[in-house]
Amino acid sequence: MNDPVFHQPSNVRIYWRAWLGLVTLALLLRFTVFLGASHQRLFSLATAYVLSTWLPIMALNFVEGRRLTS
């Protein structure tokens, strides 16, 4: 058990909680603030959600991939 992967703690639980928080926030905004919004405003909300989740996921994929290869 001298494998270095076992000695580095995983942050996956933190990542899941952060993502679930963003999903909850997006749903709350959709069904409260954006309830009677036009399709263009709903598209803006969806775009903001996608960018706020996709970019950090790609960065974490890079960082965690480097951690696993070392």
RALIN-V979887 format. One line per field, one symbol per residue. ss: DSSP state (H for helix, E for strand, - for the rest). phi: phi as a letter, one per 40 degrees, with the letter a starting at -180 (. if undefined). burial: I if it has 9 or more other C-alpha atoms within 8 Angstrom, else O. A space follows every 10 residues. Layout:
ss->???
phi->???
burial->???
This chain:
ss->---HHHH--- -HHHHHHHHH HHHHHHHHHH H-------HH HHHHHHHHHH HHHHHHHHHH HHHHHHHHH-
phi->.ccccccccc bccccccccc cccccccccc cbcccbcccc cccccccccc ccbccccccc cccccccccc
burial->OOOOOOOOOO OOOOOOOOIO OIOOOIOIII OOOIOOOOOO IIOOIOOOIO OOIOOOOOOO OOOOOOOOOO
